[in-house]
Amino acid sequence: MNFKKSELIKKFGKNIFFQEDLSKYSWFNLGGPANILFKPESIEQLKNFLNYINNSLEITCLGAGSNTLIRDGGFSGVVIKLSPKFSYIKQIEKNILEVGAATLDKNLSRYAAENSIVNFEFLSCIPGSVGGTIKMNSGCYGNEISDILISVQAIDLKGNLIEIKRDKIKFIYRGNNLPDDLIFLSARFHAKNGDGNLINKKIKKYSKEKKDSQPSQIKTCGSTFKNTKNKKAWELIKDSNCNLLSFGKAKISEKHCNFFVNEGGASSEDIEKLINTVRQKVFDKHKIKLDLELKIIGENKKNV
Ligand SMILES: Cc1cc2nc3c(=O)[nH]c(=O)nc-3n(C[C@H](O)[C@H](O)[C@H](O)COP(=O)(O)OP(=O)(O)OC[C@H]3O[C@@H](n4cnc5c(N)ncnc54)[C@H](O)[C@@H]3O)c2cc1C
């Protein structure tokens, strides 16, 4: 590390952590330590940190960790996880909500329901944060976060703040064309009033559909692969006889075979072996290369 630990502590105090175990930050409950984990409390502090690091270390950002597999060797650079100070919802105008990027989708959906604001119902089913959800353009039941977005505020790794309007961003299925090195800080959303009863009904309907079709209370990061143009990833996986595959305690969910699961005691390497084997088997049978929806970060554990 080029930076003295004592200097970083002096500058960023209780918001900086060294060799922090990342497994508790991922829904898989897997992954080695981060060399540096930084949890900024304000935009100013994040800006100072980025200026201080001056692009000399690799930086990645974690939201709620519900779509990220962290490798067993951890992350040798800096992981930035926005602190709860970035979790807020403000109605800044009658028709506009401003939401901090660390806000959980479920909390945003609940706020919208309580205030009879429509089109946030689907977010009740997504266990991510607003920042991760914009990055992934997450969605379900025919909705995506880009449908309700007005603009995003972000910071680049040089510490420059930018505001990007929705119409300047090309959103695609589970992604967008923004540079990978942007950290989203907040977003503005259309707040359209509607019928509170209908909103609650929709949330209940989505939640039941999710419960019926997907596993819950397990260590998973949701869908592993993206659906293809003509077929759902789970159909291809099932049709390639992969649903009973396992490596150690890394298994495929019986309820939804695009959900890979740490049954307790798996390693990230086991999950990756499962990913690679499934991908190969699907390719052998269908000549289709499945693309990962899951993000993978970090390094493999070194053999000693
Ligand atoms: C049980 C379960 C069900 C799920 N169901 C769905 C579903 O129905 N639909 C769906 O689309 N997804 C689903 N997911 C996947 C996941 O919840 C979404 O992709 C979610 O939006 C990821 O948000 P996150 O904050 O957890 O992101 P993370 O996993 O923390 O990060 C994902 C990506 O976003 C980036 N990122 C995170 N925060 C920021 C930020 N502030 N600025 C810039 N980049 C950032 C990360 O660097 C990473 O590349 C499910 C996952 C689980 C575990």
PDBQT file of the ligand as one rigid body, heavy atoms in Angstrom, charges set to zero:
ROOT
HETATM    1  C1  LIG A 401     -33.297 -12.545  -3.402  1.00  0.00    +0.000 C 
HETATM    2  C2  LIG A 401     -32.910 -11.615  -4.523  1.00  0.00    +0.000 A 
HETATM    3  C3  LIG A 401     -33.864 -11.213  -5.445  1.00  0.00    +0.000 A 
HETATM    4  C4  LIG A 401     -33.517 -10.348  -6.493  1.00  0.00    +0.000 A 
HETATM    5  N1  LIG A 401     -34.477  -9.975  -7.389  1.00  0.00    +0.000 NA
HETATM    6  C5  LIG A 401     -34.157  -9.127  -8.394  1.00  0.00    +0.000 A 
HETATM    7  C6  LIG A 401     -35.156  -8.722  -9.345  1.00  0.00    +0.000 A 
HETATM    8  O1  LIG A 401     -36.318  -9.073  -9.264  1.00  0.00    +0.000 OA
HETATM    9  N2  LIG A 401     -34.756  -7.898 -10.350  1.00  0.00    +0.000 N 
HETATM   10  C7  LIG A 401     -33.484  -7.464 -10.480  1.00  0.00    +0.000 A 
HETATM   11  O2  LIG A 401     -33.173  -6.722 -11.413  1.00  0.00    +0.000 OA
HETATM   12  N3  LIG A 401     -32.522  -7.831  -9.591  1.00  0.00    +0.000 NA
HETATM   13  C8  LIG A 401     -32.834  -8.651  -8.567  1.00  0.00    +0.000 A 
HETATM   14  N4  LIG A 401     -31.856  -9.024  -7.668  1.00  0.00    +0.000 N 
HETATM   15  C9  LIG A 401     -30.474  -8.558  -7.833  1.00  0.00    +0.000 C 
HETATM   16  C10 LIG A 401     -30.125  -7.286  -7.044  1.00  0.00    +0.000 C 
HETATM   17  O3  LIG A 401     -30.964  -7.134  -5.909  1.00  0.00    +0.000 OA
HETATM   18  C11 LIG A 401     -30.197  -6.040  -7.915  1.00  0.00    +0.000 C 
HETATM   19  O4  LIG A 401     -29.294  -6.124  -8.986  1.00  0.00    +0.000 OA
HETATM   20  C12 LIG A 401     -29.918  -4.769  -7.093  1.00  0.00    +0.000 C 
HETATM   21  O5  LIG A 401     -30.397  -3.659  -7.795  1.00  0.00    +0.000 OA
HETATM   22  C13 LIG A 401     -28.433  -4.599  -6.782  1.00  0.00    +0.000 C 
HETATM   23  O6  LIG A 401     -28.290  -3.516  -5.889  1.00  0.00    +0.000 OA
HETATM   24  P1  LIG A 401     -27.134  -3.531  -4.782  1.00  0.00    +0.000 P 
HETATM   25  O7  LIG A 401     -27.142  -2.219  -4.105  1.00  0.00    +0.000 OA
HETATM   26  O8  LIG A 401     -27.273  -4.727  -3.920  1.00  0.00    +0.000 OA
HETATM   27  O9  LIG A 401     -25.866  -3.666  -5.709  1.00  0.00    +0.000 OA
HETATM   28  P2  LIG A 401     -24.464  -4.336  -5.399  1.00  0.00    +0.000 P 
HETATM   29  O10 LIG A 401     -24.569  -5.810  -5.489  1.00  0.00    +0.000 OA
HETATM   30  O11 LIG A 401     -23.882  -3.774  -4.154  1.00  0.00    +0.000 OA
HETATM   31  O12 LIG A 401     -23.643  -3.789  -6.655  1.00  0.00    +0.000 OA
HETATM   32  C14 LIG A 401     -24.071  -4.137  -7.979  1.00  0.00    +0.000 C 
HETATM   33  C15 LIG A 401     -23.305  -3.242  -8.956  1.00  0.00    +0.000 C 
HETATM   34  O13 LIG A 401     -23.680  -1.885  -8.738  1.00  0.00    +0.000 OA
HETATM   35  C16 LIG A 401     -22.523  -1.091  -8.461  1.00  0.00    +0.000 C 
HETATM   36  N5  LIG A 401     -22.927  -0.084  -7.473  1.00  0.00    +0.000 N 
HETATM   37  C17 LIG A 401     -23.492  -0.273  -6.254  1.00  0.00    +0.000 A 
HETATM   38  N6  LIG A 401     -23.718   0.925  -5.664  1.00  0.00    +0.000 NA
HETATM   39  C18 LIG A 401     -23.269   1.876  -6.523  1.00  0.00    +0.000 A 
HETATM   40  C19 LIG A 401     -23.194   3.294  -6.480  1.00  0.00    +0.000 A 
HETATM   41  N7  LIG A 401     -23.633   4.007  -5.441  1.00  0.00    +0.000 N 
HETATM   42  N8  LIG A 401     -22.647   3.929  -7.541  1.00  0.00    +0.000 NA
HETATM   43  C20 LIG A 401     -22.176   3.242  -8.616  1.00  0.00    +0.000 A 
HETATM   44  N9  LIG A 401     -22.213   1.904  -8.711  1.00  0.00    +0.000 NA
HETATM   45  C21 LIG A 401     -22.758   1.221  -7.677  1.00  0.00    +0.000 A 
HETATM   46  C22 LIG A 401     -21.483  -2.059  -7.929  1.00  0.00    +0.000 C 
HETATM   47  O14 LIG A 401     -20.176  -1.551  -8.124  1.00  0.00    +0.000 OA
HETATM   48  C23 LIG A 401     -21.786  -3.296  -8.763  1.00  0.00    +0.000 C 
HETATM   49  O15 LIG A 401     -21.180  -3.167 -10.028  1.00  0.00    +0.000 OA
HETATM   50  C24 LIG A 401     -32.186  -9.896  -6.611  1.00  0.00    +0.000 A 
HETATM   51  C25 LIG A 401     -31.231 -10.288  -5.664  1.00  0.00    +0.000 A 
HETATM   52  C26 LIG A 401     -31.577 -11.137  -4.620  1.00  0.00    +0.000 A 
HETATM   53  C27 LIG A 401     -30.561 -11.515  -3.598  1.00  0.00    +0.000 C 
ENDROOT
TORSDOF 0
